[in-house]
Amino acid sequence: MYLEFYEVDVPIHDTTRAQHGVHVFTGKASSVTEALARAHQVYDAARAARQAGLEAPGQQDGGWGARGVRDGWELDWAAAKAGRWSNPNGWTRKTPYEL
């Protein structure tokens, strides 16, 4: 099975204030479906650890992990989007500094 890096963008909102954003997860997966599942798994594990007063688990297989989990922020998994990750600083991308 060939694994590639994926990015999963999940809209978030603060339940106590009118703030919105996106929580980004990255890691290796074989498909968009697997990437979404892995991101959800690591988020659930980090949230459970936080609720138990423990430190969030570190990076898991494939580089997946969840940091910055905070109370009061809700993730909208139904609106999550996933796709292959593209390094914005990769050598294959053109930069505005090229002539």
Buried (B, 14 or more C-beta within 10 A) or exposed (E): EEBEBBBBBBBBBBEEEEEEEBBEBBBBBEEBEBBBBBBBEBBEBBBEBBEEEEEBBEEBEBBBBBEEBEEEBEBEEEEBEBEEBEEEEEEEEEEEEEE
